[in-house]
Amino acid sequence: MFDAWAITHSFLVWGRTRQERQWRQIRIVVTPSRNFTSRWPLLRGTCTCWNRSLIAVGEQFAQALFVQLLQTSVTRERPLAVVAGRLNDPRLRSAAGGPPEPTPAEVLAHEIGHTVQALRLGPLYLPVVGSLTLFREGPYWWNRFENEASAVGLFGGLVEDDVPLP
């Protein structure tokens, strides 16, 4: 039962927010508990920032991310951000010239946006932001953390020395 919690892979990415000057290395852990077919309903298909330097994703998400990175050059010199600063507003995303659905790299940029919140809030991060993240982005005060994460996160690609081998 707890095999689904096992970490199958991990790798490092470069991340920062628009306000930060320095890039940070962020560990991405891959676990089957976050797959779309997971028996854990609250984790199914999710990516979660746990703290300032750790994000958990599912195996299927990691595969889709690597496929995207084979097709798109993402580097610290050419970082990727969330189109129009919103993951879940197809109209706004399309108006900005992006696809209506977010790409895996955009979702990772969003999660990287949460890492700065974890830096700022310390031990309060998970209880405060975690309890509000289920509400997603939107126009209300309780959407603040999700809106901010999408607006500020930058994904700078893989840390070259830490790319997992097939």
C-alpha positions in Angstrom: 0.0 0.0 0.0 2.7 2.5 0.9 4.7 1.6 -2.2 2.8 4.4 -4.0 4.6 6.8 -1.7 8.0 5.6 -2.7 10.2 8.1 -4.6 11.0 6.5 -8.0 13.3 9.3 -9.3 14.4 12.7 -8.5 16.2 15.5 -10.4 17.2 19.1 -9.9 15.8 22.1 -11.8 16.6 25.8 -11.8 13.9 28.1 -10.4 13.4 31.6 -9.1 10.7 34.2 -9.0 10.6 37.4 -11.0 11.7 39.4 -7.9 14.8 37.2 -7.2 18.1 37.7 -8.9 19.7 34.4 -8.1 18.6 31.1 -9.5 18.0 28.3 -6.9 18.3 24.6 -7.4 15.0 22.8 -6.5 14.7 19.1 -6.1 11.8 17.4 -7.9 10.8 14.0 -6.5 8.8 11.7 -8.6 6.3 9.3 -6.9 3.5 7.1 -8.2 1.1 8.4 -5.5 0.7 11.5 -7.7 -0.1 9.7 -10.9 -3.5 10.2 -12.5 -4.3 6.6 -11.7 -3.3 6.9 -8.0 -5.5 5.3 -5.3 -5.0 8.4 -3.2 -7.7 10.9 -4.4 -6.3 14.0 -2.9 -2.9 13.4 -4.5 -4.1 12.1 -7.8 -2.6 14.1 -10.7 -1.1 16.8 -8.3 2.2 18.6 -8.1 3.0 20.0 -4.7 5.6 22.3 -3.4 6.6 21.0 0.1 9.1 23.7 1.0 11.6 26.2 -0.5 13.6 23.5 -2.3 11.3 20.4 -2.8 8.4 19.7 -5.2 6.7 16.4 -5.6 5.2 15.2 -8.9 3.8 12.1 -10.5 5.6 9.8 -12.9 3.3 10.7 -15.8 3.8 14.4 -15.1 7.6 13.9 -15.1 7.4 12.1 -18.4 5.3 14.8 -20.0 7.8 17.4 -18.7 10.8 15.7 -20.3 8.9 15.3 -23.6 8.2 19.0 -23.5 11.8 19.8 -22.7 12.9 17.8 -25.7 10.8 20.0 -27.9 11.3 23.4 -26.2 14.5 25.0 -25.1 14.2 26.2 -21.4 17.3 27.6 -19.8 18.2 30.2 -17.3 18.8 32.6 -20.2 15.4 31.7 -21.6 13.2 30.8 -18.6 9.6 29.7 -18.9 6.8 31.4 -17.1 3.0 30.8 -16.8 1.3 32.3 -19.9 -0.6 35.5 -18.8 0.2 34.6 -15.2 -2.7 32.2 -15.0 -2.9 28.4 -15.3 -6.7 28.0 -15.4 -8.0 30.9 -17.4 -8.2 29.7 -21.1 -9.6 33.0 -22.4 -6.8 35.1 -20.8 -4.2 32.6 -21.9 -5.5 32.5 -25.5 -5.6 36.3 -25.6 -1.9 36.4 -24.6 -1.1 34.1 -27.5 -0.7 30.9 -25.4 -2.4 27.5 -25.4 -5.7 27.3 -23.5 -4.3 24.5 -21.3 -1.1 24.9 -19.3 2.0 22.9 -20.2 3.9 20.7 -17.7 6.7 23.3 -17.6 4.2 26.0 -16.8 2.8 24.0 -14.0 6.3 23.5 -12.7 6.9 27.3 -13.0 3.7 27.8 -10.9 5.1 25.4 -8.2 8.4 27.2 -8.3 6.3 30.3 -7.5 5.2 28.6 -4.4 8.8 28.0 -3.2 9.2 31.7 -2.5 6.1 31.6 -0.4 7.6 28.8 1.5 10.8 30.9 2.0 8.7 33.8 3.2 6.3 31.9 5.5 8.6 29.2 6.8 6.7 26.6 8.9 3.4 28.4 8.3 3.7 27.7 4.6 2.0 24.3 4.4 -0.9 25.0 6.8 -1.7 28.4 5.4 -1.1 28.0 1.7 -1.9 24.3 1.6 -5.4 24.9 3.1 -6.1 27.6 0.4 -4.6 25.9 -2.6 -7.7 23.7 -3.2 -9.5 26.9 -4.2 -7.2 27.4 -7.2 -6.7 30.8 -8.9 -9.5 33.4 -8.9 -10.7 36.9 -8.0 -11.1 36.4 -4.3 -8.7 37.0 -1.3 -8.4 33.2 -0.8 -6.9 32.8 -4.3 -4.0 35.1 -3.5 -1.3 32.5 -3.0 -2.3 30.6 -6.2 -2.5 33.8 -8.3 0.9 34.9 -7.0 2.6 31.6 -7.7 1.4 31.7 -11.3 2.4 35.3 -11.7 6.0 35.1 -10.3 7.4 31.6 -10.9 10.2 31.1 -13.4 11.4 27.7 -14.5 15.0 27.8 -15.8 15.4 24.2 -17.0 17.2 21.2 -15.7 20.4 21.3 -13.7 22.6 19.7 -16.3 24.8 17.7 -13.9 21.7 16.0 -12.3 19.7 14.7 -15.3 18.3 11.3 -14.5 19.3 8.5 -16.9 16.6 6.3 -18.5 
